[in-house]
C-alpha cells in the first residue's frame, strides 16, 4: 500500500504548534519552580515567627480557609541501591544466608518495561 502524501502546510502548522506548546510547558515549569522556592522562603519565615511566639501549632485563618501546621512523612524512594541495603540488613538481622544479590538480579530481570513513542526536542549544539 502506498504511503499517503503529507499536506506540508498542515504538517508545518502541527509542528509549529507542538514547538510552541513545548516552549509554554518549559516556561510554566520554570515559573512553578521559582514560585515553589518563593513559597518555601515564606514558609520558613512563618515557622520562625510562630516558634518565636511559642505557637508552633497555630491555625491561621485566611480567605477561603485556614493554614495549619501539619507533620509530613516522606518515604525514601525505593531504588535498587536502597532495596539492596535493606535486604542486606534484613539477612544480617535474621541471621540467614544473604540472598540479596540473587533477589536484586531476579527483580531487575523480571520487571515490566513499557515502551512508547514521544517527540523529543533537541536544541542545536546539544
TABELCOR-V312153 format. One record per pair of residues at least 12 apart in sequence whose C-alpha atoms are under 8 Angstrom apart, sorted by the first residue. I is the first residue (numbers start at 0). J is the second residue. If there is no record, write none. Layout:
i: [I,I]
j: [J,J]
This chain:
i: [55,56,79,83,83,83,86,87]
j: [68,68,103,99,100,103,99,99]
